[in-house]
């Protein structure tokens, strides 16, 4: 045994053990928390509603929706075809490609047989809060009270919360079965964004 090892006191060994145990516990709690966010989104089931709210995402340089955005739109189309909602509210701002997400989303739906007068385009939905606020205003004008929110599974919990905080009476949700490696980053980011969003809204009220 070296002199350095002999100098490690029982108290120091105990401190190291507690540090390791605490780190492991925090890691487990963090994984459980992120797992709960993901599970809530994956378990979401759309229900009969007045309108389907589709949150925007990346548009490619050629003006077509990215695979992730197309998956959201296809998910919304599936809900529509099941007779769960007659109208669409597509929301998204202008991205780096220079295209308006809402317009691209509308064109995608029209190309698949949806009547243009059944699609409401929101060009100011630059984030979840803006989309929820704008959707709530439109729904109030039309006398609608229920909505299906469509986004990625890790985002659904916050998206639903945003709509509920804006006064939409009943909110169900749906997520496409579309997965990619960047979901790991997006899920971790959502783990931070969700409590921050809750705290900001609590302080604002």
Order of alpha helices (4+ residues) and beta strands (2+ residues): alpha-alpha-beta-alpha-beta-alpha-beta-alpha-beta-alpha-beta-alpha
